[in-house]
């Protein structure tokens, strides 16, 4: 193999390692709002309810919640606590999303 092939293989190896590390990084749940699921709540509805507090599409919101909360489906259980992609405010420790 020529030197260029080795260089390309090394670059792809670094790219693969970088991608793996980037994808497997966990989210710091302490930075995000935790809510208690109420009767009638759905991930779609929560994405809509908090749409002004995040920059994600509804689908991205749902995927984020499922990934961070390690869920295999989108069914919510009344009373369970889930983290949503809404940042807590840095000032006075108030929530950015102050929803009922």
C-alpha positions as CSV (number, residue, x, y, z in Angstrom):
1,X,0.0,0.0,0.0
2,X,1.1,3.5,-0.7
3,X,1.6,6.2,1.9
4,X,-1.6,7.9,0.8
5,X,-3.6,4.8,1.7
6,X,-2.0,4.7,5.2
7,X,-2.8,8.4,5.7
8,X,-6.4,7.9,4.6
9,X,-6.8,4.9,6.9
10,X,-5.4,6.8,9.8
11,X,-7.7,9.8,9.1
12,X,-10.7,7.5,8.9
13,X,-9.7,5.8,12.2
14,X,-9.5,9.2,13.9
15,X,-12.8,10.2,12.4
16,X,-14.4,6.9,13.6
17,X,-13.1,7.3,17.2
18,X,-14.2,11.0,17.3
19,X,-17.7,10.0,16.1
20,X,-17.9,7.2,18.6
21,X,-16.9,9.5,21.5
22,X,-19.3,12.2,20.4
23,X,-22.3,9.9,20.0
24,X,-21.7,8.1,23.3
25,X,-21.4,11.2,25.4
26,X,-24.1,11.4,28.0
27,X,-26.3,14.4,28.7
28,X,-25.9,16.2,32.1
29,X,-29.4,15.8,33.3
30,X,-28.9,18.3,36.1
31,X,-28.9,21.1,33.4
32,X,-32.4,20.2,32.2
33,X,-35.9,20.4,33.5
34,X,-37.3,17.3,35.1
35,X,-41.1,17.0,35.0
36,X,-43.6,14.6,36.6
37,X,-46.0,13.1,34.0
38,X,-49.6,14.0,34.4
39,X,-52.7,12.2,33.1
40,X,-53.1,12.8,29.4
41,X,-49.4,13.8,28.8
42,X,-47.8,12.6,25.6
43,X,-44.3,13.3,24.3
44,X,-45.9,15.0,21.3
45,X,-48.0,17.2,23.6
46,X,-45.0,18.0,25.8
47,X,-43.0,19.0,22.7
48,X,-45.8,21.3,21.8
49,X,-46.3,22.6,25.3
50,X,-42.6,23.5,25.7
51,X,-41.9,24.6,22.1
52,X,-40.9,28.1,23.0
53,X,-38.3,26.8,25.5
54,X,-36.3,24.6,23.1
55,X,-35.0,24.8,19.6
56,X,-35.9,21.2,18.5
57,X,-38.5,20.0,16.1
58,X,-41.2,17.8,17.7
59,X,-39.6,14.7,16.4
60,X,-36.1,15.8,17.7
61,X,-37.7,16.6,21.1
62,X,-39.3,13.1,21.3
63,X,-36.1,11.4,20.2
64,X,-34.0,13.4,22.8
65,X,-36.4,12.5,25.6
66,X,-36.4,8.8,24.7
67,X,-32.6,8.7,24.4
68,X,-31.8,10.7,27.6
69,X,-34.5,8.9,29.7
70,X,-33.4,5.5,28.2
71,X,-36.9,4.7,26.9
72,X,-37.7,2.0,24.4
73,X,-41.2,3.4,23.6
74,X,-43.0,6.7,23.8
75,X,-45.7,5.7,26.3
76,X,-45.7,7.8,29.5
77,X,-46.8,6.6,32.9
78,X,-48.6,9.0,35.2
79,X,-46.4,10.0,38.1
80,X,-43.1,9.1,36.4
81,X,-40.3,11.7,36.2
82,X,-38.7,12.5,32.9
83,X,-36.0,15.0,31.8
84,X,-37.0,17.2,28.9
85,X,-34.7,19.3,26.7
86,X,-35.5,22.6,28.4
87,X,-32.5,24.2,30.2
88,X,-32.9,25.3,33.8
89,X,-32.2,29.0,34.2
90,X,-28.8,30.0,35.5
91,X,-30.2,33.0,37.4
92,X,-31.9,32.4,40.7
93,X,-32.1,28.7,40.0
94,X,-35.6,29.2,38.4
95,X,-36.8,27.0,35.5
96,X,-36.8,28.5,32.1
97,X,-40.1,26.7,31.5
98,X,-42.5,27.6,34.2
99,X,-45.4,25.6,33.1
100,X,-48.1,24.0,35.3
